[in-house]
C-alpha cells in the first residue's frame, strides 16, 4: 500500500466516524426535546426526520464503499 491508499482509508474512516457522531447527537437532541412530528413539522408534509437520518447513513456508507472500490481499481 502506498501513502495515497493509507490517506484515503483514513479519510474514509474519519467520514464514517463523523457520520456516527452527527447521527448520535441528532437523535439525542430529538429525544431530549421531544420533537413530535406532525403535519406542521414534517419536511414537505410527509418526509419524516428518521427517514432523512437513515438516508444520510445509507448514502455515506454507500459512498465509502463505492469510492473504496473505485480506488482499488486504480
mmCIF file of the N, C-alpha and C atoms, coordinates in Angstrom:
data_MODEL
# 
_entry.id   MODEL 
# 
loop_
_atom_site.group_PDB 
_atom_site.id 
_atom_site.type_symbol 
_atom_site.label_atom_id 
_atom_site.label_alt_id 
_atom_site.label_comp_id 
_atom_site.label_asym_id 
_atom_site.label_entity_id 
_atom_site.label_seq_id 
_atom_site.pdbx_PDB_ins_code 
_atom_site.Cartn_x 
_atom_site.Cartn_y 
_atom_site.Cartn_z 
_atom_site.occupancy 
_atom_site.B_iso_or_equiv 
_atom_site.pdbx_formal_charge 
_atom_site.auth_seq_id 
_atom_site.auth_comp_id 
_atom_site.auth_asym_id 
_atom_site.auth_atom_id 
_atom_site.pdbx_PDB_model_num 
ATOM 1   N N  . UNK A 1 1  ? 0.840   -1.188 0.000   1.00 0.00 ? 1  UNK A N  1 
ATOM 2   C CA . UNK A 1 1  ? 0.000   0.000  0.000   1.00 0.00 ? 1  UNK A CA 1 
ATOM 3   C C  . UNK A 1 1  ? 0.882   1.248  0.000   1.00 0.00 ? 1  UNK A C  1 
ATOM 4   N N  . UNK A 1 2  ? 0.534   2.167  -0.826  1.00 0.00 ? 2  UNK A N  1 
ATOM 5   C CA . UNK A 1 2  ? 1.278   3.420  -0.852  1.00 0.00 ? 2  UNK A CA 1 
ATOM 6   C C  . UNK A 1 2  ? 0.633   4.437  0.091   1.00 0.00 ? 2  UNK A C  1 
ATOM 7   N N  . UNK A 1 3  ? 1.237   5.579  0.210   1.00 0.00 ? 3  UNK A N  1 
ATOM 8   C CA . UNK A 1 3  ? 0.769   6.606  1.145   1.00 0.00 ? 3  UNK A CA 1 
ATOM 9   C C  . UNK A 1 3  ? -0.606  7.127  0.749   1.00 0.00 ? 3  UNK A C  1 
ATOM 10  N N  . UNK A 1 4  ? -0.886  7.180  -0.554  1.00 0.00 ? 4  UNK A N  1 
ATOM 11  C CA . UNK A 1 4  ? -2.198  7.636  -1.016  1.00 0.00 ? 4  UNK A CA 1 
ATOM 12  C C  . UNK A 1 4  ? -3.301  6.701  -0.535  1.00 0.00 ? 4  UNK A C  1 
ATOM 13  N N  . UNK A 1 5  ? -3.074  5.408  -0.599  1.00 0.00 ? 5  UNK A N  1 
ATOM 14  C CA . UNK A 1 5  ? -4.072  4.436  -0.144  1.00 0.00 ? 5  UNK A CA 1 
ATOM 15  C C  . UNK A 1 5  ? -4.320  4.556  1.353   1.00 0.00 ? 5  UNK A C  1 
ATOM 16  N N  . UNK A 1 6  ? -3.268  4.767  2.102   1.00 0.00 ? 6  UNK A N  1 
ATOM 17  C CA . UNK A 1 6  ? -3.415  4.902  3.551   1.00 0.00 ? 6  UNK A CA 1 
ATOM 18  C C  . UNK A 1 6  ? -4.184  6.178  3.895   1.00 0.00 ? 6  UNK A C  1 
ATOM 19  N N  . UNK A 1 7  ? -3.841  7.274  3.255   1.00 0.00 ? 7  UNK A N  1 
ATOM 20  C CA . UNK A 1 7  ? -4.563  8.528  3.493   1.00 0.00 ? 7  UNK A CA 1 
ATOM 21  C C  . UNK A 1 7  ? -6.025  8.418  3.083   1.00 0.00 ? 7  UNK A C  1 
ATOM 22  N N  . UNK A 1 8  ? -6.272  7.732  1.982   1.00 0.00 ? 8  UNK A N  1 
ATOM 23  C CA . UNK A 1 8  ? -7.640  7.530  1.521   1.00 0.00 ? 8  UNK A CA 1 
ATOM 24  C C  . UNK A 1 8  ? -8.441  6.730  2.545   1.00 0.00 ? 8  UNK A C  1 
ATOM 25  N N  . UNK A 1 9  ? -7.862  5.661  3.069   1.00 0.00 ? 9  UNK A N  1 
ATOM 26  C CA . UNK A 1 9  ? -8.544  4.838  4.067   1.00 0.00 ? 9  UNK A CA 1 
ATOM 27  C C  . UNK A 1 9  ? -8.811  5.628  5.344   1.00 0.00 ? 9  UNK A C  1 
ATOM 28  N N  . UNK A 1 10 ? -7.851  6.437  5.757   1.00 0.00 ? 10 UNK A N  1 
ATOM 29  C CA . UNK A 1 10 ? -8.037  7.262  6.959   1.00 0.00 ? 10 UNK A CA 1 
ATOM 30  C C  . UNK A 1 10 ? -9.145  8.285  6.737   1.00 0.00 ? 10 UNK A C  1 
ATOM 31  N N  . UNK A 1 11 ? -9.173  8.899  5.575   1.00 0.00 ? 11 UNK A N  1 
ATOM 32  C CA . UNK A 1 11 ? -10.216 9.870  5.264   1.00 0.00 ? 11 UNK A CA 1 
ATOM 33  C C  . UNK A 1 11 ? -11.601 9.222  5.277   1.00 0.00 ? 11 UNK A C  1 
ATOM 34  N N  . UNK A 1 12 ? -11.716 8.040  4.722   1.00 0.00 ? 12 UNK A N  1 
ATOM 35  C CA . UNK A 1 12 ? -12.996 7.341  4.724   1.00 0.00 ? 12 UNK A CA 1 
ATOM 36  C C  . UNK A 1 12 ? -13.412 6.962  6.148   1.00 0.00 ? 12 UNK A C  1 
ATOM 37  N N  . UNK A 1 13 ? -12.462 6.556  6.959   1.00 0.00 ? 13 UNK A N  1 
ATOM 38  C CA . UNK A 1 13 ? -12.749 6.223  8.351   1.00 0.00 ? 13 UNK A CA 1 
ATOM 39  C C  . UNK A 1 13 ? -13.215 7.458  9.118   1.00 0.00 ? 13 UNK A C  1 
ATOM 40  N N  . UNK A 1 14 ? -12.573 8.586  8.893   1.00 0.00 ? 14 UNK A N  1 
ATOM 41  C CA . UNK A 1 14 ? -12.997 9.836  9.530   1.00 0.00 ? 14 UNK A CA 1 
ATOM 42  C C  . UNK A 1 14 ? -14.407 10.203 9.085   1.00 0.00 ? 14 UNK A C  1 
ATOM 43  N N  . UNK A 1 15 ? -14.721 9.984  7.836   1.00 0.00 ? 15 UNK A N  1 
ATOM 44  C CA . UNK A 1 15 ? -16.058 10.259 7.323   1.00 0.00 ? 15 UNK A CA 1 
ATOM 45  C C  . UNK A 1 15 ? -17.109 9.408  8.034   1.00 0.00 ? 15 UNK A C  1 
ATOM 46  N N  . UNK A 1 16 ? -16.827 8.135  8.226   1.00 0.00 ? 16 UNK A N  1 
ATOM 47  C CA . UNK A 1 16 ? -17.768 7.256  8.924   1.00 0.00 ? 16 UNK A CA 1 
ATOM 48  C C  . UNK A 1 16 ? -17.914 7.645  10.395  1.00 0.00 ? 16 UNK A C  1 
ATOM 49  N N  . UNK A 1 17 ? -16.825 8.014  11.034  1.00 0.00 ? 17 UNK A N  1 
ATOM 50  C CA . UNK A 1 17 ? -16.890 8.441  12.436  1.00 0.00 ? 17 UNK A CA 1 
ATOM 51  C C  . UNK A 1 17 ? -17.696 9.730  12.561  1.00 0.00 ? 17 UNK A C  1 
ATOM 52  N N  . UNK A 1 18 ? -17.481 10.663 11.651  1.00 0.00 ? 18 UNK A N  1 
ATOM 53  C CA . UNK A 1 18 ? -18.246 11.908 11.667  1.00 0.00 ? 18 UNK A CA 1 
ATOM 54  C C  . UNK A 1 18 ? -19.737 11.631 11.492  1.00 0.00 ? 18 UNK A C  1 
ATOM 55  N N  . UNK A 1 19 ? -20.091 10.720 10.581  1.00 0.00 ? 19 UNK A N  1 
ATOM 56  C CA . UNK A 1 19 ? -21.491 10.365 10.381  1.00 0.00 ? 19 UNK A CA 1 
ATOM 57  C C  . UNK A 1 19 ? -22.093 9.810  11.667  1.00 0.00 ? 19 UNK A C  1 
ATOM 58  N N  . UNK A 1 20 ? -21.369 8.921  12.344  1.00 0.00 ? 20 UNK A N  1 
ATOM 59  C CA . UNK A 1 20 ? -21.874 8.326  13.577  1.00 0.00 ? 20 UNK A CA 1 
ATOM 60  C C  . UNK A 1 20 ? -22.079 9.385  14.661  1.00 0.00 ? 20 UNK A C  1 
ATOM 61  N N  . UNK A 1 21 ? -21.148 10.318 14.769  1.00 0.00 ? 21 UNK A N  1 
ATOM 62  C CA . UNK A 1 21 ? -21.269 11.382 15.774  1.00 0.00 ? 21 UNK A CA 1 
ATOM 63  C C  . UNK A 1 21 ? -22.463 12.283 15.468  1.00 0.00 ? 21 UNK A C  1 
ATOM 64  N N  . UNK A 1 22 ? -22.631 12.652 14.209  1.00 0.00 ? 22 UNK A N  1 
ATOM 65  C CA . UNK A 1 22 ? -23.747 13.514 13.822  1.00 0.00 ? 22 UNK A CA 1 
ATOM 66  C C  . UNK A 1 22 ? -25.080 12.835 14.103  1.00 0.00 ? 22 UNK A C  1 
ATOM 67  N N  . UNK A 1 23 ? -25.212 11.575 13.728  1.00 0.00 ? 23 UNK A N  1 
ATOM 68  C CA . UNK A 1 23 ? -26.467 10.864 13.958  1.00 0.00 ? 23 UNK A CA 1 
ATOM 69  C C  . UNK A 1 23 ? -26.732 10.707 15.449  1.00 0.00 ? 23 UNK A C  1 
ATOM 70  N N  . UNK A 1 24 ? -25.701 10.384 16.214  1.00 0.00 ? 24 UNK A N  1 
ATOM 71  C CA . UNK A 1 24 ? -25.877 10.221 17.663  1.00 0.00 ? 24 UNK A CA 1 
ATOM 72  C C  . UNK A 1 24 ? -26.331 11.528 18.314  1.00 0.00 ? 24 UNK A C  1 
ATOM 73  N N  . UNK A 1 25 ? -25.706 12.631 17.930  1.00 0.00 ? 25 UNK A N  1 
ATOM 74  C CA . UNK A 1 25 ? -26.085 13.925 18.505  1.00 0.00 ? 25 UNK A CA 1 
ATOM 75  C C  . UNK A 1 25 ? -27.485 14.346 18.069  1.00 0.00 ? 25 UNK A C  1 
ATOM 76  N N  . UNK A 1 26 ? -27.843 14.094 16.818  1.00 0.00 ? 26 UNK A N  1 
ATOM 77  C CA . UNK A 1 26 ? -29.166 14.461 16.326  1.00 0.00 ? 26 UNK A CA 1 
ATOM 78  C C  . UNK A 1 26 ? -30.257 13.660 17.019  1.00 0.00 ? 26 UNK A C  1 
ATOM 79  N N  . UNK A 1 27 ? -30.050 12.363 17.155  1.00 0.00 ? 27 UNK A N  1 
ATOM 80  C CA . UNK A 1 27 ? -31.042 11.526 17.843  1.00 0.00 ? 27 UNK A CA 1 
ATOM 81  C C  . UNK A 1 27 ? -31.142 11.935 19.315  1.00 0.00 ? 27 UNK A C  1 
ATOM 82  N N  . UNK A 1 28 ? -30.015 12.243 19.943  1.00 0.00 ? 28 UNK A N  1 
ATOM 83  C CA . UNK A 1 28 ? -30.044 12.719 21.324  1.00 0.00 ? 28 UNK A CA 1 
ATOM 84  C C  . UNK A 1 28 ? -30.818 14.016 21.466  1.00 0.00 ? 28 UNK A C  1 
ATOM 85  N N  . UNK A 1 29 ? -30.628 14.928 20.523  1.00 0.00 ? 29 UNK A N  1 
ATOM 86  C CA . UNK A 1 29 ? -31.359 16.197 20.530  1.00 0.00 ? 29 UNK A CA 1 
ATOM 87  C C  . UNK A 1 29 ? -32.854 15.960 20.354  1.00 0.00 ? 29 UNK A C  1 
ATOM 88  N N  . UNK A 1 30 ? -33.206 15.076 19.433  1.00 0.00 ? 30 UNK A N  1 
ATOM 89  C CA . UNK A 1 30 ? -34.622 14.780 19.195  1.00 0.00 ? 30 UNK A CA 1 
ATOM 90  C C  . UNK A 1 30 ? -35.254 14.171 20.440  1.00 0.00 ? 30 UNK A C  1 
ATOM 91  N N  . UNK A 1 31 ? -34.561 13.236 21.077  1.00 0.00 ? 31 UNK A N  1 
ATOM 92  C CA . UNK A 1 31 ? -35.102 12.591 22.270  1.00 0.00 ? 31 UNK A CA 1 
ATOM 93  C C  . UNK A 1 31 ? -35.159 13.551 23.457  1.00 0.00 ? 31 UNK A C  1 
ATOM 94  N N  . UNK A 1 32 ? -34.170 14.424 23.595  1.00 0.00 ? 32 UNK A N  1 
ATOM 95  C CA . UNK A 1 32 ? -34.129 15.343 24.733  1.00 0.00 ? 32 UNK A CA 1 
ATOM 96  C C  . UNK A 1 32 ? -35.258 16.364 24.667  1.00 0.00 ? 32 UNK A C  1 
ATOM 97  N N  . UNK A 1 33 ? -35.511 16.908 23.491  1.00 0.00 ? 33 UNK A N  1 
ATOM 98  C CA . UNK A 1 33 ? -36.514 17.956 23.358  1.00 0.00 ? 33 UNK A CA 1 
ATOM 99  C C  . UNK A 1 33 ? -37.852 17.441 22.845  1.00 0.00 ? 33 UNK A C  1 
ATOM 100 N N  . UNK A 1 34 ? -37.973 16.148 22.707  1.00 0.00 ? 34 UNK A N  1 
ATOM 101 C CA . UNK A 1 34 ? -39.239 15.501 22.321  1.00 0.00 ? 34 UNK A CA 1 
ATOM 102 C C  . UNK A 1 34 ? -39.903 16.199 21.141  1.00 0.00 ? 34 UNK A C  1 
ATOM 103 N N  . UNK A 1 35 ? -39.177 16.244 20.039  1.00 0.00 ? 35 UNK A N  1 
ATOM 104 C CA . UNK A 1 35 ? -39.738 16.833 18.824  1.00 0.00 ? 35 UNK A CA 1 
ATOM 105 C C  . UNK A 1 35 ? -40.725 15.832 18.237  1.00 0.00 ? 35 UNK A C  1 
ATOM 106 N N  . UNK A 1 36 ? -41.997 16.131 18.391  1.00 0.00 ? 36 UNK A N  1 
ATOM 107 C CA . UNK A 1 36 ? -43.006 15.245 17.814  1.00 0.00 ? 36 UNK A CA 1 
ATOM 108 C C  . UNK A 1 36 ? -43.298 15.708 16.394  1.00 0.00 ? 36 UNK A C  1 
ATOM 109 N N  . UNK A 1 37 ? -43.403 14.750 15.517  1.00 0.00 ? 37 UNK A N  1 
ATOM 110 C CA . UNK A 1 37 ? -43.627 15.085 14.114  1.00 0.00 ? 37 UNK A CA 1 
ATOM 111 C C  . UNK A 1 37 ? -45.125 15.179 13.847  1.00 0.00 ? 37 UNK A C  1 
ATOM 112 N N  . UNK A 1 38 ? -45.517 16.294 13.344  1.00 0.00 ? 38 UNK A N  1 
ATOM 113 C CA . UNK A 1 38 ? -46.904 16.497 12.966  1.00 0.00 ? 38 UNK A CA 1 
ATOM 114 C C  . UNK A 1 38 ? -46.920 17.043 11.543  1.00 0.00 ? 38 UNK A C  1 
ATOM 115 N N  . UNK A 1 39 ? -48.098 17.368 11.076  1.00 0.00 ? 39 UNK A N  1 
ATOM 116 C CA . UNK A 1 39 ? -48.170 17.877 9.708   1.00 0.00 ? 39 UNK A CA 1 
ATOM 117 C C  . UNK A 1 39 ? -47.480 19.231 9.563   1.00 0.00 ? 39 UNK A C  1 
ATOM 118 N N  . UNK A 1 40 ? -47.184 19.886 10.683  1.00 0.00 ? 40 UNK A N  1 
ATOM 119 C CA . UNK A 1 40 ? -46.518 21.182 10.629  1.00 0.00 ? 40 UNK A CA 1 
ATOM 120 C C  . UNK A 1 40 ? -44.996 21.071 10.691  1.00 0.00 ? 40 UNK A C  1 
ATOM 121 N N  . UNK A 1 41 ? -44.477 19.964 11.181  1.00 0.00 ? 41 UNK A N  1 
ATOM 122 C CA . UNK A 1 41 ? -43.030 19.825 11.307  1.00 0.00 ? 41 UNK A CA 1 
ATOM 123 C C  . UNK A 1 41 ? -42.419 18.881 10.277  1.00 0.00 ? 41 UNK A C  1 
ATOM 124 N N  . UNK A 1 42 ? -43.213 18.174 9.522   1.00 0.00 ? 42 UNK A N  1 
ATOM 125 C CA . UNK A 1 42 ? -42.677 17.258 8.522   1.00 0.00 ? 42 UNK A CA 1 
ATOM 126 C C  . UNK A 1 42 ? -42.179 18.029 7.302   1.00 0.00 ? 42 UNK A C  1 
ATOM 127 N N  . UNK A 1 43 ? -41.040 17.609 6.782   1.00 0.00 ? 43 UNK A N  1 
ATOM 128 C CA . UNK A 1 43 ? -40.484 18.230 5.590   1.00 0.00 ? 43 UNK A CA 1 
ATOM 129 C C  . UNK A 1 43 ? -41.374 17.912 4.393   1.00 0.00 ? 43 UNK A C  1 
ATOM 130 N N  . UNK A 1 44 ? -41.810 18.903 3.686   1.00 0.00 ? 44 UNK A N  1 
ATOM 131 C CA . UNK A 1 44 ? -42.735 18.773 2.551   1.00 0.00 ? 44 UNK A CA 1 
ATOM 132 C C  . UNK A 1 44 ? -44.049 18.121 2.958   1.00 0.00 ? 44 UNK A C  1 
ATOM 133 N N  . UNK A 1 45 ? -44.330 18.037 4.234   1.00 0.00 ? 45 UNK A N  1 
ATOM 134 C CA . UNK A 1 45 ? -45.588 17.484 4.702   1.00 0.00 ? 45 UNK A CA 1 
ATOM 135 C C  . UNK A 1 45 ? -45.618 15.979 4.838   1.00 0.00 ? 45 UNK A C  1 
ATOM 136 N N  . UNK A 1 46 ? -44.574 15.273 4.416   1.00 0.00 ? 46 UNK A N  1 
ATOM 137 C CA . UNK A 1 46 ? -44.622 13.813 4.509   1.00 0.00 ? 46 UNK A CA 1 
ATOM 138 C C  . UNK A 1 46 ? -43.277 13.159 4.823   1.00 0.00 ? 46 UNK A C  1 
ATOM 139 N N  . UNK A 1 47 ? -42.171 13.866 4.745   1.00 0.00 ? 47 UNK A N  1 
ATOM 140 C CA . UNK A 1 47 ? -40.857 13.266 4.964   1.00 0.00 ? 47 UNK A CA 1 
ATOM 141 C C  . UNK A 1 47 ? -40.522 13.311 6.454   1.00 0.00 ? 47 UNK A C  1 
ATOM 142 N N  . UNK A 1 48 ? -40.328 12.145 7.045   1.00 0.00 ? 48 UNK A N  1 
ATOM 143 C CA . UNK A 1 48 ? -40.019 12.051 8.470   1.00 0.00 ? 48 UNK A CA 1 
ATOM 144 C C  . UNK A 1 48 ? -38.531 12.274 8.712   1.00 0.00 ? 48 UNK A C  1 
ATOM 145 N N  . UNK A 1 49 ? -38.203 12.803 9.879   1.00 0.00 ? 49 UNK A N  1 
ATOM 146 C CA . UNK A 1 49 ? -36.813 13.061 10.230  1.00 0.00 ? 49 UNK A CA 1 
ATOM 147 C C  . UNK A 1 49 ? -36.010 11.768 10.295  1.00 0.00 ? 49 UNK A C  1 
ATOM 148 N N  . UNK A 1 50 ? -36.615 10.690 10.745  1.00 0.00 ? 50 UNK A N  1 
ATOM 149 C CA . UNK A 1 50 ? -35.927 9.391  10.803  1.00 0.00 ? 50 UNK A CA 1 
ATOM 150 C C  . UNK A 1 50 ? -35.561 8.905  9.402   1.00 0.00 ? 50 UNK A C  1 
ATOM 151 N N  . UNK A 1 51 ? -36.394 9.214  8.408   1.00 0.00 ? 51 UNK A N  1 
ATOM 152 C CA . UNK A 1 51 ? -36.083 8.830  7.027   1.00 0.00 ? 51 UNK A CA 1 
ATOM 153 C C  . UNK A 1 51 ? -34.834 9.566  6.551   1.00 0.00 ? 51 UNK A C  1 
ATOM 154 N N  . UNK A 1 52 ? -34.726 10.841 6.906   1.00 0.00 ? 52 UNK A N  1 
ATOM 155 C CA . UNK A 1 52 ? -33.564 11.629 6.500   1.00 0.00 ? 52 UNK A CA 1 
ATOM 156 C C  . UNK A 1 52 ? -32.302 11.095 7.162   1.00 0.00 ? 52 UNK A C  1 
ATOM 157 N N  . UNK A 1 53 ? -32.404 10.736 8.440   1.00 0.00 ? 53 UNK A N  1 
ATOM 158 C CA . UNK A 1 53 ? -31.256 10.165 9.148   1.00 0.00 ? 53 UNK A CA 1 
ATOM 159 C C  . UNK A 1 53 ? -30.835 8.855  8.489   1.00 0.00 ? 53 UNK A C  1 
ATOM 160 N N  . UNK A 1 54 ? -31.793 7.996  8.184   1.00 0.00 ? 54 UNK A N  1 
ATOM 161 C CA . UNK A 1 54 ? -31.491 6.725  7.526   1.00 0.00 ? 54 UNK A CA 1 
ATOM 162 C C  . UNK A 1 54 ? -30.889 6.916  6.147   1.00 0.00 ? 54 UNK A C  1 
ATOM 163 N N  . UNK A 1 55 ? -31.436 7.848  5.395   1.00 0.00 ? 55 UNK A N  1 
ATOM 164 C CA . UNK A 1 55 ? -30.910 8.129  4.057   1.00 0.00 ? 55 UNK A CA 1 
ATOM 165 C C  . UNK A 1 55 ? -29.484 8.672  4.132   1.00 0.00 ? 55 UNK A C  1 
ATOM 166 N N  . UNK A 1 56 ? -29.221 9.508  5.120   1.00 0.00 ? 56 UNK A N  1 
ATOM 167 C CA . UNK A 1 56 ? -27.867 10.039 5.315   1.00 0.00 ? 56 UNK A CA 1 
ATOM 168 C C  . UNK A 1 56 ? -26.889 8.905  5.621   1.00 0.00 ? 56 UNK A C  1 
ATOM 169 N N  . UNK A 1 57 ? -27.275 8.012  6.521   1.00 0.00 ? 57 UNK A N  1 
ATOM 170 C CA . UNK A 1 57 ? -26.397 6.894  6.883   1.00 0.00 ? 57 UNK A CA 1 
ATOM 171 C C  . UNK A 1 57 ? -26.146 5.983  5.685   1.00 0.00 ? 57 UNK A C  1 
ATOM 172 N N  . UNK A 1 58 ? -27.194 5.648  4.964   1.00 0.00 ? 58 UNK A N  1 
ATOM 173 C CA . UNK A 1 58 ? -27.053 4.767  3.801   1.00 0.00 ? 58 UNK A CA 1 
ATOM 174 C C  . UNK A 1 58 ? -26.181 5.420  2.727   1.00 0.00 ? 58 UNK A C  1 
ATOM 175 N N  . UNK A 1 59 ? -26.387 6.712  2.485   1.00 0.00 ? 59 UNK A N  1 
ATOM 176 C CA . UNK A 1 59 ? -25.613 7.373  1.430   1.00 0.00 ? 59 UNK A CA 1 
ATOM 177 C C  . UNK A 1 59 ? -24.134 7.492  1.792   1.00 0.00 ? 59 UNK A C  1 
ATOM 178 N N  . UNK A 1 60 ? -23.818 7.762  3.052   1.00 0.00 ? 60 UNK A N  1 
ATOM 179 C CA . UNK A 1 60 ? -22.405 7.855  3.443   1.00 0.00 ? 60 UNK A CA 1 
ATOM 180 C C  . UNK A 1 60 ? -21.733 6.492  3.351   1.00 0.00 ? 60 UNK A C  1 
ATOM 181 N N  . UNK A 1 61 ? -22.408 5.458  3.833   1.00 0.00 ? 61 UNK A N  1 
ATOM 182 C CA . UNK A 1 61 ? -21.836 4.111  3.768   1.00 0.00 ? 61 UNK A CA 1 
ATOM 183 C C  . UNK A 1 61 ? -21.658 3.676  2.314   1.00 0.00 ? 61 UNK A C  1 
ATOM 184 N N  . UNK A 1 62 ? -22.649 3.966  1.471   1.00 0.00 ? 62 UNK A N  1 
ATOM 185 C CA . UNK A 1 62 ? -22.536 3.615  0.051   1.00 0.00 ? 62 UNK A CA 1 
ATOM 186 C C  . UNK A 1 62 ? -21.397 4.394  -0.611  1.00 0.00 ? 62 UNK A C  1 
ATOM 187 N N  . UNK A 1 63 ? -21.258 5.668  -0.277  1.00 0.00 ? 63 UNK A N  1 
ATOM 188 C CA . UNK A 1 63 ? -20.180 6.474  -0.848  1.00 0.00 ? 63 UNK A CA 1 
ATOM 189 C C  . UNK A 1 63 ? -18.820 5.911  -0.460  1.00 0.00 ? 63 UNK A C  1 
ATOM 190 N N  . UNK A 1 64 ? -18.658 5.534  0.798   1.00 0.00 ? 64 UNK A N  1 
ATOM 191 C CA . UNK A 1 64 ? -17.386 4.967  1.250   1.00 0.00 ? 64 UNK A CA 1 
ATOM 192 C C  . UNK A 1 64 ? -17.100 3.669  0.503   1.00 0.00 ? 64 UNK A C  1 
ATOM 193 N N  . UNK A 1 65 ? -18.092 2.809  0.384   1.00 0.00 ? 65 UNK A N  1 
ATOM 194 C CA . UNK A 1 65 ? -17.917 1.522  -0.283  1.00 0.00 ? 65 UNK A CA 1 
ATOM 195 C C  . UNK A 1 65 ? -17.580 1.702  -1.763  1.00 0.00 ? 65 UNK A C  1 
ATOM 196 N N  . UNK A 1 66 ? -18.348 2.531  -2.453  1.00 0.00 ? 66 UNK A N  1 
ATOM 197 C CA . UNK A 1 66 ? -18.134 2.730  -3.889  1.00 0.00 ? 66 UNK A CA 1 
ATOM 198 C C  . UNK A 1 66 ? -16.794 3.415  -4.158  1.00 0.00 ? 66 UNK A C  1 
ATOM 199 N N  . UNK A 1 67 ? -16.475 4.427  -3.379  1.00 0.00 ? 67 UNK A N  1 
ATOM 200 C CA . UNK A 1 67 ? -15.199 5.115  -3.606  1.00 0.00 ? 67 UNK A CA 1 
ATOM 201 C C  . UNK A 1 67 ? -14.014 4.209  -3.291  1.00 0.00 ? 67 UNK A C  1 
ATOM 202 N N  . UNK A 1 68 ? -14.162 3.346  -2.295  1.00 0.00 ? 68 UNK A N  1 
ATOM 203 C CA . UNK A 1 68 ? -13.087 2.401  -1.991  1.00 0.00 ? 68 UNK A CA 1 
ATOM 204 C C  . UNK A 1 68 ? -12.898 1.413  -3.148  1.00 0.00 ? 68 UNK A C  1 
ATOM 205 N N  . UNK A 1 69 ? -14.016 0.911  -3.702  1.00 0.00 ? 69 UNK A N  1 
ATOM 206 C CA . UNK A 1 69 ? -13.914 0.000  -4.845  1.00 0.00 ? 69 UNK A CA 1 
ATOM 207 C C  . UNK A 1 69 ? -13.269 0.683  -6.050  1.00 0.00 ? 69 UNK A C  1 
ATOM 208 N N  . UNK A 1 70 ? -13.661 1.916  -6.314  1.00 0.00 ? 70 UNK A N  1 
ATOM 209 C CA . UNK A 1 70 ? -13.070 2.641  -7.436  1.00 0.00 ? 70 UNK A CA 1 
ATOM 210 C C  . UNK A 1 70 ? -11.591 2.927  -7.205  1.00 0.00 ? 70 UNK A C  1 
ATOM 211 N N  . UNK A 1 71 ? -11.227 3.220  -5.975  1.00 0.00 ? 71 UNK A N  1 
ATOM 212 C CA . UNK A 1 71 ? -9.830  3.493  -5.664  1.00 0.00 ? 71 UNK A CA 1 
ATOM 213 C C  . UNK A 1 71 ? -8.984  2.233  -5.826  1.00 0.00 ? 71 UNK A C  1 
ATOM 214 N N  . UNK A 1 72 ? -9.522  1.090  -5.499  1.00 0.00 ? 72 UNK A N  1 
ATOM 215 C CA . UNK A 1 72 ? -8.780  -0.163 -5.626  1.00 0.00 ? 72 UNK A CA 1 
ATOM 216 C C  . UNK A 1 72 ? -8.551  -0.534 -7.091  1.00 0.00 ? 72 UNK A C  1 
ATOM 217 N N  . UNK A 1 73 ? -9.393  -0.039 -7.985  1.00 0.00 ? 73 UNK A N  1 
ATOM 218 C CA . UNK A 1 73 ? -9.232  -0.334 -9.413  1.00 0.00 ? 73 UNK A CA 1 
ATOM 219 C C  . UNK A 1 73 ? -8.157  0.527  -10.053 1.00 0.00 ? 73 UNK A C  1 
ATOM 220 N N  . UNK A 1 74 ? -7.752  1.606  -9.395  1.00 0.00 ? 74 UNK A N  1 
ATOM 221 C CA . UNK A 1 74 ? -6.732  2.493  -9.974  1.00 0.00 ? 74 UNK A CA 1 
ATOM 222 C C  . UNK A 1 74 ? -5.358  1.886  -9.904  1.00 0.00 ? 74 UNK A C  1 
# 
